[in-house]
Amino acid sequence: MKKRLIALLATCAAAFVAGTATPAAPASTPAVVAKHCSASYTHAVIGGVEKCLRAGEFCAHRYDRQYRHYGYRCIRFYANVDRYRLTHA
């Protein structure tokens, strides 16, 4: 009985060491997780970050050229407020 238990423990230990010793994914293949947007939003990459765009949302005016690529413009919505919102181009 003792010999079976020792053999079982040795097998489990060997399997654990072999399982953790396998190399991870190569550094050249990053894990890619795409952001999912609802039906009323447009998926975009703005400033290197994935975004979900929709008219009326706040935006950064410095990325106006990138927003235009997706059919939007980043304009000042109210003249007296220094915030920008997306509108359809």
PyMOL Python script that loads the backbone (N, CA, C, O; Angstrom):
from pymol import cmd

cmd.read_pdbstr("""\
ATOM      1  N   MET A   1       0.817  -1.180   0.000  1.00  0.00           N
ATOM      2  CA  MET A   1       0.000   0.000   0.000  1.00  0.00           C
ATOM      3  C   MET A   1       0.869   1.255   0.000  1.00  0.00           C
ATOM      4  O   MET A   1       0.598   2.210  -0.728  1.00  0.00           O
ATOM      5  N   LYS A   2       1.925   1.241   0.831  1.00  0.00           N
ATOM      6  CA  LYS A   2       2.816   2.381   0.905  1.00  0.00           C
ATOM      7  C   LYS A   2       3.535   2.610  -0.421  1.00  0.00           C
ATOM      8  O   LYS A   2       3.736   3.751  -0.838  1.00  0.00           O
ATOM      9  N   LYS A   3       3.921   1.512  -1.081  1.00  0.00           N
ATOM     10  CA  LYS A   3       4.625   1.632  -2.355  1.00  0.00           C
ATOM     11  C   LYS A   3       3.712   2.248  -3.417  1.00  0.00           C
ATOM     12  O   LYS A   3       4.176   3.032  -4.245  1.00  0.00           O
ATOM     13  N   ARG A   4       2.424   1.903  -3.404  1.00  0.00           N
ATOM     14  CA  ARG A   4       1.483   2.472  -4.379  1.00  0.00           C
ATOM     15  C   ARG A   4       1.308   3.974  -4.144  1.00  0.00           C
ATOM     16  O   ARG A   4       1.249   4.755  -5.093  1.00  0.00           O
ATOM     17  N   LEU A   5       1.227   4.367  -2.876  1.00  0.00           N
ATOM     18  CA  LEU A   5       1.066   5.778  -2.548  1.00  0.00           C
ATOM     19  C   LEU A   5       2.298   6.576  -2.972  1.00  0.00           C
ATOM     20  O   LEU A   5       2.172   7.666  -3.530  1.00  0.00           O
ATOM     21  N   ILE A   6       3.469   6.044  -2.714  1.00  0.00           N
ATOM     22  CA  ILE A   6       4.714   6.712  -3.117  1.00  0.00           C
ATOM     23  C   ILE A   6       4.799   6.806  -4.633  1.00  0.00           C
ATOM     24  O   ILE A   6       5.212   7.837  -5.163  1.00  0.00           O
ATOM     25  N   ALA A   7       4.420   5.756  -5.332  1.00  0.00           N
ATOM     26  CA  ALA A   7       4.448   5.768  -6.793  1.00  0.00           C
ATOM     27  C   ALA A   7       3.455   6.786  -7.346  1.00  0.00           C
ATOM     28  O   ALA A   7       3.754   7.489  -8.312  1.00  0.00           O
ATOM     29  N   LEU A   8       2.275   6.865  -6.736  1.00  0.00           N
ATOM     30  CA  LEU A   8       1.267   7.833  -7.168  1.00  0.00           C
ATOM     31  C   LEU A   8       1.743   9.258  -6.951  1.00  0.00           C
ATOM     32  O   LEU A   8       1.576  10.111  -7.823  1.00  0.00           O
ATOM     33  N   LEU A   9       2.340   9.524  -5.788  1.00  0.00           N
ATOM     34  CA  LEU A   9       2.859  10.861  -5.500  1.00  0.00           C
ATOM     35  C   LEU A   9       3.999  11.227  -6.442  1.00  0.00           C
ATOM     36  O   LEU A   9       4.086  12.366  -6.901  1.00  0.00           O
ATOM     37  N   ALA A  10       4.862  10.277  -6.730  1.00  0.00           N
ATOM     38  CA  ALA A  10       5.969  10.534  -7.651  1.00  0.00           C
ATOM     39  C   ALA A  10       5.448  10.841  -9.050  1.00  0.00           C
ATOM     40  O   ALA A  10       5.964  11.735  -9.721  1.00  0.00           O
ATOM     41  N   THR A  11       4.435  10.109  -9.494  1.00  0.00           N
ATOM     42  CA  THR A  11       3.848  10.345 -10.812  1.00  0.00           C
ATOM     43  C   THR A  11       3.202  11.722 -10.882  1.00  0.00           C
ATOM     44  O   THR A  11       3.361  12.441 -11.868  1.00  0.00           O
ATOM     45  N   CYS A  12       2.469  12.084  -9.827  1.00  0.00           N
ATOM     46  CA  CYS A  12       1.823  13.402  -9.792  1.00  0.00           C
ATOM     47  C   CYS A  12       2.863  14.520  -9.790  1.00  0.00           C
ATOM     48  O   CYS A  12       2.702  15.525 -10.482  1.00  0.00           O
ATOM     49  N   ALA A  13       3.916  14.345  -9.020  1.00  0.00           N
ATOM     50  CA  ALA A  13       4.968  15.359  -8.970  1.00  0.00           C
ATOM     51  C   ALA A  13       5.648  15.507 -10.322  1.00  0.00           C
ATOM     52  O   ALA A  13       5.929  16.625 -10.753  1.00  0.00           O
ATOM     53  N   ALA A  14       5.913  14.400 -10.992  1.00  0.00           N
ATOM     54  CA  ALA A  14       6.546  14.452 -12.309  1.00  0.00           C
ATOM     55  C   ALA A  14       5.630  15.128 -13.332  1.00  0.00           C
ATOM     56  O   ALA A  14       6.091  15.902 -14.171  1.00  0.00           O
ATOM     57  N   ALA A  15       4.337  14.832 -13.256  1.00  0.00           N
ATOM     58  CA  ALA A  15       3.389  15.448 -14.174  1.00  0.00           C
ATOM     59  C   ALA A  15       3.293  16.947 -13.922  1.00  0.00           C
ATOM     60  O   ALA A  15       3.190  17.729 -14.867  1.00  0.00           O
ATOM     61  N   PHE A  16       3.325  17.352 -12.659  1.00  0.00           N
ATOM     62  CA  PHE A  16       3.262  18.770 -12.324  1.00  0.00           C
ATOM     63  C   PHE A  16       4.487  19.508 -12.837  1.00  0.00           C
ATOM     64  O   PHE A  16       4.371  20.584 -13.422  1.00  0.00           O
ATOM     65  N   VAL A  17       5.660  18.930 -12.617  1.00  0.00           N
ATOM     66  CA  VAL A  17       6.909  19.559 -13.076  1.00  0.00           C
ATOM     67  C   VAL A  17       6.932  19.624 -14.599  1.00  0.00           C
ATOM     68  O   VAL A  17       7.344  20.637 -15.163  1.00  0.00           O
ATOM     69  N   ALA A  18       6.504  18.576 -15.264  1.00  0.00           N
ATOM     70  CA  ALA A  18       6.491  18.572 -16.728  1.00  0.00           C
ATOM     71  C   ALA A  18       5.485  19.574 -17.263  1.00  0.00           C
ATOM     72  O   ALA A  18       5.726  20.195 -18.299  1.00  0.00           O
ATOM     73  N   GLY A  19       4.361  19.745 -16.578  1.00  0.00           N
ATOM     74  CA  GLY A  19       3.344  20.691 -17.025  1.00  0.00           C
ATOM     75  C   GLY A  19       3.766  22.131 -16.856  1.00  0.00           C
ATOM     76  O   GLY A  19       3.407  22.972 -17.681  1.00  0.00           O
ATOM     77  N   THR A  20       4.515  22.444 -15.815  1.00  0.00           N
ATOM     78  CA  THR A  20       4.943  23.817 -15.586  1.00  0.00           C
ATOM     79  C   THR A  20       6.232  24.135 -16.327  1.00  0.00           C
ATOM     80  O   THR A  20       6.591  25.307 -16.444  1.00  0.00           O
ATOM     81  N   ALA A  21       6.928  23.148 -16.824  1.00  0.00           N
ATOM     82  CA  ALA A  21       8.190  23.389 -17.503  1.00  0.00           C
ATOM     83  C   ALA A  21       8.003  23.690 -18.979  1.00  0.00           C
ATOM     84  O   ALA A  21       8.970  24.048 -19.651  1.00  0.00           O
ATOM     85  N   THR A  22       6.795  23.558 -19.503  1.00  0.00           N
ATOM     86  CA  THR A  22       6.590  23.836 -20.923  1.00  0.00           C
ATOM     87  C   THR A  22       6.721  25.324 -21.164  1.00  0.00           C
ATOM     88  O   THR A  22       6.259  26.126 -20.353  1.00  0.00           O
ATOM     89  N   PRO A  23       7.345  25.705 -22.270  1.00  0.00           N
ATOM     90  CA  PRO A  23       7.547  27.130 -22.539  1.00  0.00           C
ATOM     91  C   PRO A  23       6.222  27.830 -22.835  1.00  0.00           C
ATOM     92  O   PRO A  23       5.287  27.229 -23.366  1.00  0.00           O
ATOM     93  N   ALA A  24       6.164  29.108 -22.481  1.00  0.00           N
ATOM     94  CA  ALA A  24       4.969  29.909 -22.759  1.00  0.00           C
ATOM     95  C   ALA A  24       4.957  30.290 -24.235  1.00  0.00           C
ATOM     96  O   ALA A  24       5.865  29.932 -24.985  1.00  0.00           O
ATOM     97  N   ALA A  25       3.936  31.010 -24.638  1.00  0.00           N
ATOM     98  CA  ALA A  25       3.831  31.463 -26.029  1.00  0.00           C
ATOM     99  C   ALA A  25       5.019  32.361 -26.349  1.00  0.00           C
ATOM    100  O   ALA A  25       5.484  33.095 -25.477  1.00  0.00           O
ATOM    101  N   PRO A  26       5.515  32.319 -27.566  1.00  0.00           N
ATOM    102  CA  PRO A  26       6.652  33.165 -27.940  1.00  0.00           C
ATOM    103  C   PRO A  26       6.318  34.636 -27.755  1.00  0.00           C
ATOM    104  O   PRO A  26       5.164  35.046 -27.883  1.00  0.00           O
ATOM    105  N   ALA A  27       7.332  35.414 -27.455  1.00  0.00           N
ATOM    106  CA  ALA A  27       7.130  36.839 -27.208  1.00  0.00           C
ATOM    107  C   ALA A  27       6.653  37.574 -28.455  1.00  0.00           C
ATOM    108  O   ALA A  27       6.073  38.654 -28.344  1.00  0.00           O
ATOM    109  N   SER A  28       6.884  37.015 -29.637  1.00  0.00           N
ATOM    110  CA  SER A  28       6.501  37.695 -30.870  1.00  0.00           C
ATOM    111  C   SER A  28       5.013  37.575 -31.164  1.00  0.00           C
ATOM    112  O   SER A  28       4.521  38.247 -32.069  1.00  0.00           O
ATOM    113  N   THR A  29       4.278  36.740 -30.428  1.00  0.00           N
ATOM    114  CA  THR A  29       2.844  36.598 -30.665  1.00  0.00           C
ATOM    115  C   THR A  29       2.083  37.075 -29.429  1.00  0.00           C
ATOM    116  O   THR A  29       1.814  36.288 -28.522  1.00  0.00           O
ATOM    117  N   PRO A  30       1.732  38.384 -29.393  1.00  0.00           N
ATOM    118  CA  PRO A  30       1.019  38.894 -28.225  1.00  0.00           C
ATOM    119  C   PRO A  30      -0.411  38.386 -28.187  1.00  0.00           C
ATOM    120  O   PRO A  30      -1.000  38.064 -29.219  1.00  0.00           O
ATOM    121  N   ALA A  31      -0.953  38.320 -26.996  1.00  0.00           N
ATOM    122  CA  ALA A  31      -2.348  37.911 -26.845  1.00  0.00           C
ATOM    123  C   ALA A  31      -3.234  39.053 -27.320  1.00  0.00           C
ATOM    124  O   ALA A  31      -3.091  40.184 -26.855  1.00  0.00           O
ATOM    125  N   VAL A  32      -4.139  38.769 -28.234  1.00  0.00           N
ATOM    126  CA  VAL A  32      -4.998  39.800 -28.805  1.00  0.00           C
ATOM    127  C   VAL A  32      -6.425  39.562 -28.320  1.00  0.00           C
ATOM    128  O   VAL A  32      -7.011  38.502 -28.542  1.00  0.00           O
ATOM    129  N   VAL A  33      -6.958  40.568 -27.661  1.00  0.00           N
ATOM    130  CA  VAL A  33      -8.339  40.499 -27.216  1.00  0.00           C
ATOM    131  C   VAL A  33      -9.049  41.698 -27.822  1.00  0.00           C
ATOM    132  O   VAL A  33      -8.782  42.839 -27.446  1.00  0.00           O
ATOM    133  N   ALA A  34      -9.951  41.442 -28.756  1.00  0.00           N
ATOM    134  CA  ALA A  34     -10.652  42.521 -29.428  1.00  0.00           C
ATOM    135  C   ALA A  34     -11.787  43.032 -28.558  1.00  0.00           C
ATOM    136  O   ALA A  34     -12.484  42.256 -27.905  1.00  0.00           O
ATOM    137  N   LYS A  35     -11.963  44.334 -28.558  1.00  0.00           N
ATOM    138  CA  LYS A  35     -13.055  44.931 -27.810  1.00  0.00           C
ATOM    139  C   LYS A  35     -14.332  44.763 -28.619  1.00  0.00           C
ATOM    140  O   LYS A  35     -14.340  45.004 -29.826  1.00  0.00           O
ATOM    141  N   HIS A  36     -15.392  44.359 -27.973  1.00  0.00           N
ATOM    142  CA  HIS A  36     -16.660  44.139 -28.652  1.00  0.00           C
ATOM    143  C   HIS A  36     -17.571  45.334 -28.387  1.00  0.00           C
ATOM    144  O   HIS A  36     -17.770  45.728 -27.238  1.00  0.00           O
ATOM    145  N   CYS A  37     -18.124  45.911 -29.460  1.00  0.00           N
ATOM    146  CA  CYS A  37     -19.016  47.064 -29.332  1.00  0.00           C
ATOM    147  C   CYS A  37     -20.446  46.650 -29.639  1.00  0.00           C
ATOM    148  O   CYS A  37     -20.685  45.747 -30.439  1.00  0.00           O
ATOM    149  N   SER A  38     -21.391  47.318 -28.997  1.00  0.00           N
ATOM    150  CA  SER A  38     -22.806  47.071 -29.255  1.00  0.00           C
ATOM    151  C   SER A  38     -23.157  47.476 -30.683  1.00  0.00           C
ATOM    152  O   SER A  38     -22.349  48.094 -31.376  1.00  0.00           O
ATOM    153  N   ALA A  39     -24.354  47.126 -31.113  1.00  0.00           N
ATOM    154  CA  ALA A  39     -24.764  47.360 -32.499  1.00  0.00           C
ATOM    155  C   ALA A  39     -24.793  48.841 -32.858  1.00  0.00           C
ATOM    156  O   ALA A  39     -24.531  49.183 -34.011  1.00  0.00           O
ATOM    157  N   SER A  40     -25.100  49.727 -31.926  1.00  0.00           N
ATOM    158  CA  SER A  40     -25.213  51.145 -32.249  1.00  0.00           C
ATOM    159  C   SER A  40     -23.870  51.877 -32.222  1.00  0.00           C
ATOM    160  O   SER A  40     -23.814  53.073 -32.507  1.00  0.00           O
ATOM    161  N   TYR A  41     -22.802  51.180 -31.886  1.00  0.00           N
ATOM    162  CA  TYR A  41     -21.474  51.780 -31.805  1.00  0.00           C
ATOM    163  C   TYR A  41     -20.608  51.323 -32.978  1.00  0.00           C
ATOM    164  O   TYR A  41     -20.891  50.315 -33.626  1.00  0.00           O
ATOM    165  N   THR A  42     -19.548  52.089 -33.234  1.00  0.00           N
ATOM    166  CA  THR A  42     -18.568  51.749 -34.261  1.00  0.00           C
ATOM    167  C   THR A  42     -17.250  51.424 -33.574  1.00  0.00           C
ATOM    168  O   THR A  42     -16.762  52.206 -32.758  1.00  0.00           O
ATOM    169  N   HIS A  43     -16.677  50.276 -33.901  1.00  0.00           N
ATOM    170  CA  HIS A  43     -15.388  49.896 -33.322  1.00  0.00           C
ATOM    171  C   HIS A  43     -14.292  50.689 -34.015  1.00  0.00           C
ATOM    172  O   HIS A  43     -14.281  50.796 -35.241  1.00  0.00           O
ATOM    173  N   ALA A  44     -13.361  51.249 -33.230  1.00  0.00           N
ATOM    174  CA  ALA A  44     -12.287  52.061 -33.783  1.00  0.00           C
ATOM    175  C   ALA A  44     -11.050  51.947 -32.908  1.00  0.00           C
ATOM    176  O   ALA A  44     -11.123  51.557 -31.742  1.00  0.00           O
ATOM    177  N   VAL A  45      -9.913  52.295 -33.495  1.00  0.00           N
ATOM    178  CA  VAL A  45      -8.656  52.400 -32.747  1.00  0.00           C
ATOM    179  C   VAL A  45      -8.248  53.864 -32.809  1.00  0.00           C
ATOM    180  O   VAL A  45      -7.865  54.366 -33.866  1.00  0.00           O
ATOM    181  N   ILE A  46      -8.330  54.546 -31.672  1.00  0.00           N
ATOM    182  CA  ILE A  46      -8.034  55.970 -31.580  1.00  0.00           C
ATOM    183  C   ILE A  46      -6.883  56.162 -30.609  1.00  0.00           C
ATOM    184  O   ILE A  46      -6.980  55.782 -29.443  1.00  0.00           O
ATOM    185  N   GLY A  47      -5.806  56.744 -31.082  1.00  0.00           N
ATOM    186  CA  GLY A  47      -4.647  56.969 -30.222  1.00  0.00           C
ATOM    187  C   GLY A  47      -4.027  55.673 -29.738  1.00  0.00           C
ATOM    188  O   GLY A  47      -3.422  55.641 -28.666  1.00  0.00           O
ATOM    189  N   GLY A  48      -4.169  54.595 -30.515  1.00  0.00           N
ATOM    190  CA  GLY A  48      -3.600  53.308 -30.163  1.00  0.00           C
ATOM    191  C   GLY A  48      -4.439  52.511 -29.181  1.00  0.00           C
ATOM    192  O   GLY A  48      -4.006  51.456 -28.717  1.00  0.00           O
ATOM    193  N   VAL A  49      -5.637  52.995 -28.852  1.00  0.00           N
ATOM    194  CA  VAL A  49      -6.526  52.324 -27.903  1.00  0.00           C
ATOM    195  C   VAL A  49      -7.834  51.992 -28.608  1.00  0.00           C
ATOM    196  O   VAL A  49      -8.363  52.808 -29.363  1.00  0.00           O
ATOM    197  N   GLU A  50      -8.353  50.798 -28.364  1.00  0.00           N
ATOM    198  CA  GLU A  50      -9.623  50.411 -28.972  1.00  0.00           C
ATOM    199  C   GLU A  50     -10.762  51.151 -28.285  1.00  0.00           C
ATOM    200  O   GLU A  50     -10.837  51.207 -27.058  1.00  0.00           O
ATOM    201  N   LYS A  51     -11.655  51.723 -29.109  1.00  0.00           N
ATOM    202  CA  LYS A  51     -12.780  52.500 -28.601  1.00  0.00           C
ATOM    203  C   LYS A  51     -14.054  52.068 -29.303  1.00  0.00           C
ATOM    204  O   LYS A  51     -14.012  51.498 -30.394  1.00  0.00           O
ATOM    205  N   CYS A  52     -15.175  52.338 -28.677  1.00  0.00           N
ATOM    206  CA  CYS A  52     -16.492  52.177 -29.277  1.00  0.00           C
ATOM    207  C   CYS A  52     -17.052  53.578 -29.465  1.00  0.00           C
ATOM    208  O   CYS A  52     -17.283  54.287 -28.485  1.00  0.00           O
ATOM    209  N   LEU A  53     -17.272  53.987 -30.705  1.00  0.00           N
ATOM    210  CA  LEU A  53     -17.675  55.351 -31.009  1.00  0.00           C
ATOM    211  C   LEU A  53     -19.161  55.437 -31.316  1.00  0.00           C
ATOM    212  O   LEU A  53     -19.745  54.527 -31.904  1.00  0.00           O
ATOM    213  N   ARG A  54     -19.764  56.560 -30.904  1.00  0.00           N
ATOM    214  CA  ARG A  54     -21.149  56.861 -31.248  1.00  0.00           C
ATOM    215  C   ARG A  54     -21.322  58.376 -31.164  1.00  0.00           C
ATOM    216  O   ARG A  54     -20.715  59.024 -30.311  1.00  0.00           O
ATOM    217  N   ALA A  55     -22.130  58.928 -32.029  1.00  0.00           N
ATOM    218  CA  ALA A  55     -22.370  60.366 -32.029  1.00  0.00           C
ATOM    219  C   ALA A  55     -22.893  60.801 -30.669  1.00  0.00           C
ATOM    220  O   ALA A  55     -23.743  60.139 -30.074  1.00  0.00           O
ATOM    221  N   GLY A  56     -22.367  61.938 -30.181  1.00  0.00           N
ATOM    222  CA  GLY A  56     -22.772  62.468 -28.882  1.00  0.00           C
ATOM    223  C   GLY A  56     -21.819  62.133 -27.764  1.00  0.00           C
ATOM    224  O   GLY A  56     -21.873  62.756 -26.704  1.00  0.00           O
ATOM    225  N   GLU A  57     -20.938  61.157 -27.971  1.00  0.00           N
ATOM    226  CA  GLU A  57     -19.960  60.778 -26.950  1.00  0.00           C
ATOM    227  C   GLU A  57     -18.865  61.846 -26.865  1.00  0.00           C
ATOM    228  O   GLU A  57     -18.584  62.539 -27.842  1.00  0.00           O
ATOM    229  N   PHE A  58     -18.257  61.965 -25.689  1.00  0.00           N
ATOM    230  CA  PHE A  58     -17.136  62.881 -25.541  1.00  0.00           C
ATOM    231  C   PHE A  58     -15.934  62.361 -26.330  1.00  0.00           C
ATOM    232  O   PHE A  58     -15.777  61.155 -26.519  1.00  0.00           O
ATOM    233  N   CYS A  59     -15.089  63.289 -26.787  1.00  0.00           N
ATOM    234  CA  CYS A  59     -13.926  62.902 -27.587  1.00  0.00           C
ATOM    235  C   CYS A  59     -12.767  63.839 -27.292  1.00  0.00           C
ATOM    236  O   CYS A  59     -12.935  64.878 -26.654  1.00  0.00           O
ATOM    237  N   ALA A  60     -11.599  63.456 -27.763  1.00  0.00           N
ATOM    238  CA  ALA A  60     -10.394  64.276 -27.628  1.00  0.00           C
ATOM    239  C   ALA A  60     -10.135  64.952 -28.976  1.00  0.00           C
ATOM    240  O   ALA A  60      -9.925  64.281 -29.986  1.00  0.00           O
ATOM    241  N   HIS A  61     -10.151  66.282 -28.978  1.00  0.00           N
ATOM    242  CA  HIS A  61     -10.035  67.024 -30.234  1.00  0.00           C
ATOM    243  C   HIS A  61      -8.717  66.735 -30.967  1.00  0.00           C
ATOM    244  O   HIS A  61      -8.660  66.826 -32.193  1.00  0.00           O
ATOM    245  N   ARG A  62      -7.667  66.390 -30.229  1.00  0.00           N
ATOM    246  CA  ARG A  62      -6.374  66.134 -30.870  1.00  0.00           C
ATOM    247  C   ARG A  62      -6.414  64.909 -31.781  1.00  0.00           C
ATOM    248  O   ARG A  62      -5.536  64.746 -32.628  1.00  0.00           O
ATOM    249  N   TYR A  63      -7.420  64.043 -31.620  1.00  0.00           N
ATOM    250  CA  TYR A  63      -7.555  62.856 -32.466  1.00  0.00           C
ATOM    251  C   TYR A  63      -8.620  63.028 -33.544  1.00  0.00           C
ATOM    252  O   TYR A  63      -9.114  62.038 -34.083  1.00  0.00           O
ATOM    253  N   ASP A  64      -8.980  64.268 -33.865  1.00  0.00           N
ATOM    254  CA  ASP A  64     -10.041  64.519 -34.841  1.00  0.00           C
ATOM    255  C   ASP A  64      -9.767  63.842 -36.183  1.00  0.00           C
ATOM    256  O   ASP A  64     -10.688  63.313 -36.805  1.00  0.00           O
ATOM    257  N   ARG A  65      -8.532  63.851 -36.627  1.00  0.00           N
ATOM    258  CA  ARG A  65      -8.186  63.216 -37.910  1.00  0.00           C
ATOM    259  C   ARG A  65      -8.452  61.709 -37.870  1.00  0.00           C
ATOM    260  O   ARG A  65      -8.908  61.135 -38.859  1.00  0.00           O
ATOM    261  N   GLN A  66      -8.174  61.075 -36.749  1.00  0.00           N
ATOM    262  CA  GLN A  66      -8.440  59.639 -36.629  1.00  0.00           C
ATOM    263  C   GLN A  66      -9.933  59.357 -36.563  1.00  0.00           C
ATOM    264  O   GLN A  66     -10.399  58.358 -37.111  1.00  0.00           O
ATOM    265  N   TYR A  67     -10.696  60.235 -35.893  1.00  0.00           N
ATOM    266  CA  TYR A  67     -12.148  60.060 -35.845  1.00  0.00           C
ATOM    267  C   TYR A  67     -12.743  60.164 -37.249  1.00  0.00           C
ATOM    268  O   TYR A  67     -13.681  59.436 -37.574  1.00  0.00           O
ATOM    269  N   ARG A  68     -12.219  61.043 -38.069  1.00  0.00           N
ATOM    270  CA  ARG A  68     -12.732  61.223 -39.431  1.00  0.00           C
ATOM    271  C   ARG A  68     -12.580  59.955 -40.259  1.00  0.00           C
ATOM    272  O   ARG A  68     -13.380  59.700 -41.159  1.00  0.00           O
ATOM    273  N   HIS A  69     -11.569  59.170 -39.963  1.00  0.00           N
ATOM    274  CA  HIS A  69     -11.369  57.910 -40.676  1.00  0.00           C
ATOM    275  C   HIS A  69     -12.573  56.984 -40.479  1.00  0.00           C
ATOM    276  O   HIS A  69     -12.877  56.172 -41.352  1.00  0.00           O
ATOM    277  N   TYR A  70     -13.254  57.102 -39.344  1.00  0.00           N
ATOM    278  CA  TYR A  70     -14.399  56.246 -39.025  1.00  0.00           C
ATOM    279  C   TYR A  70     -15.741  56.937 -39.276  1.00  0.00           C
ATOM    280  O   TYR A  70     -16.788  56.406 -38.905  1.00  0.00           O
ATOM    281  N   GLY A  71     -15.719  58.119 -39.904  1.00  0.00           N
ATOM    282  CA  GLY A  71     -16.958  58.807 -40.258  1.00  0.00           C
ATOM    283  C   GLY A  71     -17.488  59.741 -39.196  1.00  0.00           C
ATOM    284  O   GLY A  71     -18.672  60.076 -39.217  1.00  0.00           O
ATOM    285  N   TYR A  72     -16.654  60.174 -38.268  1.00  0.00           N
ATOM    286  CA  TYR A  72     -17.062  61.087 -37.207  1.00  0.00           C
ATOM    287  C   TYR A  72     -16.183  62.319 -37.218  1.00  0.00           C
ATOM    288  O   TYR A  72     -15.108  62.325 -37.819  1.00  0.00           O
ATOM    289  N   ARG A  73     -16.648  63.373 -36.544  1.00  0.00           N
ATOM    290  CA  ARG A  73     -15.846  64.559 -36.319  1.00  0.00           C
ATOM    291  C   ARG A  73     -15.912  64.886 -34.843  1.00  0.00           C
ATOM    292  O   ARG A  73     -16.929  64.647 -34.193  1.00  0.00           O
ATOM    293  N   CYS A  74     -14.844  65.426 -34.319  1.00  0.00           N
ATOM    294  CA  CYS A  74     -14.761  65.820 -32.914  1.00  0.00           C
ATOM    295  C   CYS A  74     -14.816  67.346 -32.873  1.00  0.00           C
ATOM    296  O   CYS A  74     -13.818  68.022 -33.123  1.00  0.00           O
ATOM    297  N   ILE A  75     -15.998  67.875 -32.554  1.00  0.00           N
ATOM    298  CA  ILE A  75     -16.182  69.326 -32.568  1.00  0.00           C
ATOM    299  C   ILE A  75     -16.652  69.810 -31.204  1.00  0.00           C
ATOM    300  O   ILE A  75     -17.137  69.034 -30.381  1.00  0.00           O
ATOM    301  N   ARG A  76     -16.495  71.112 -30.986  1.00  0.00           N
ATOM    302  CA  ARG A  76     -16.990  71.715 -29.752  1.00  0.00           C
ATOM    303  C   ARG A  76     -18.501  71.811 -29.887  1.00  0.00           C
ATOM    304  O   ARG A  76     -19.005  72.487 -30.784  1.00  0.00           O
ATOM    305  N   PHE A  77     -19.208  71.153 -29.021  1.00  0.00           N
ATOM    306  CA  PHE A  77     -20.663  71.057 -29.135  1.00  0.00           C
ATOM    307  C   PHE A  77     -21.342  72.344 -28.675  1.00  0.00           C
ATOM    308  O   PHE A  77     -22.279  72.816 -29.319  1.00  0.00           O
ATOM    309  N   TYR A  78     -20.878  72.912 -27.570  1.00  0.00           N
ATOM    310  CA  TYR A  78     -21.395  74.179 -27.079  1.00  0.00           C
ATOM    311  C   TYR A  78     -20.267  75.196 -27.091  1.00  0.00           C
ATOM    312  O   TYR A  78     -19.139  74.879 -26.712  1.00  0.00           O
ATOM    313  N   ALA A  79     -20.562  76.415 -27.525  1.00  0.00           N
ATOM    314  CA  ALA A  79     -19.530  77.437 -27.654  1.00  0.00           C
ATOM    315  C   ALA A  79     -18.943  77.842 -26.309  1.00  0.00           C
ATOM    316  O   ALA A  79     -17.769  78.206 -26.239  1.00  0.00           O
ATOM    317  N   ASN A  80     -19.730  77.788 -25.248  1.00  0.00           N
ATOM    318  CA  ASN A  80     -19.259  78.257 -23.942  1.00  0.00           C
ATOM    319  C   ASN A  80     -18.625  77.162 -23.088  1.00  0.00           C
ATOM    320  O   ASN A  80     -18.196  77.436 -21.967  1.00  0.00           O
ATOM    321  N   VAL A  81     -18.557  75.947 -23.583  1.00  0.00           N
ATOM    322  CA  VAL A  81     -17.984  74.832 -22.826  1.00  0.00           C
ATOM    323  C   VAL A  81     -16.785  74.290 -23.597  1.00  0.00           C
ATOM    324  O   VAL A  81     -16.850  74.110 -24.813  1.00  0.00           O
ATOM    325  N   ASP A  82     -15.701  74.035 -22.891  1.00  0.00           N
ATOM    326  CA  ASP A  82     -14.479  73.561 -23.555  1.00  0.00           C
ATOM    327  C   ASP A  82     -14.414  72.038 -23.576  1.00  0.00           C
ATOM    328  O   ASP A  82     -13.379  71.453 -23.258  1.00  0.00           O
ATOM    329  N   ARG A  83     -15.520  71.396 -23.952  1.00  0.00           N
ATOM    330  CA  ARG A  83     -15.568  69.946 -24.119  1.00  0.00           C
ATOM    331  C   ARG A  83     -15.975  69.659 -25.558  1.00  0.00           C
ATOM    332  O   ARG A  83     -16.704  70.436 -26.175  1.00  0.00           O
ATOM    333  N   TYR A  84     -15.505  68.552 -26.077  1.00  0.00           N
ATOM    334  CA  TYR A  84     -15.790  68.187 -27.458  1.00  0.00           C
ATOM    335  C   TYR A  84     -16.627  66.917 -27.497  1.00  0.00           C
ATOM    336  O   TYR A  84     -16.514  66.052 -26.628  1.00  0.00           O
ATOM    337  N   ARG A  85     -17.476  66.820 -28.529  1.00  0.00           N
ATOM    338  CA  ARG A  85     -18.320  65.651 -28.715  1.00  0.00           C
ATOM    339  C   ARG A  85     -18.243  65.177 -30.156  1.00  0.00           C
ATOM    340  O   ARG A  85     -17.955  65.951 -31.069  1.00  0.00           O
ATOM    341  N   LEU A  86     -18.510  63.872 -30.345  1.00  0.00           N
ATOM    342  CA  LEU A  86     -18.503  63.298 -31.677  1.00  0.00           C
ATOM    343  C   LEU A  86     -19.791  63.614 -32.420  1.00  0.00           C
ATOM    344  O   LEU A  86     -20.877  63.563 -31.841  1.00  0.00           O
ATOM    345  N   THR A  87     -19.673  63.936 -33.692  1.00  0.00           N
ATOM    346  CA  THR A  87     -20.822  64.087 -34.579  1.00  0.00           C
ATOM    347  C   THR A  87     -20.515  63.328 -35.855  1.00  0.00           C
ATOM    348  O   THR A  87     -19.352  63.056 -36.152  1.00  0.00           O
ATOM    349  N   HIS A  88     -21.539  62.987 -36.606  1.00  0.00           N
ATOM    350  CA  HIS A  88     -21.319  62.319 -37.889  1.00  0.00           C
ATOM    351  C   HIS A  88     -20.711  63.301 -38.874  1.00  0.00           C
ATOM    352  O   HIS A  88     -21.118  64.461 -38.939  1.00  0.00           O
ATOM    353  N   ALA A  89     -19.749  62.839 -39.631  1.00  0.00           N
ATOM    354  CA  ALA A  89     -19.082  63.702 -40.608  1.00  0.00           C
ATOM    355  C   ALA A  89     -19.962  64.000 -41.796  1.00  0.00           C
ATOM    356  O   ALA A  89     -19.546  64.714 -42.708  1.00  0.00           O
TER     357      ALA A  89
END
""", "prot")
cmd.dss("prot")
cmd.show_as("cartoon", "prot")
cmd.util.cbc("prot")
cmd.orient("prot")
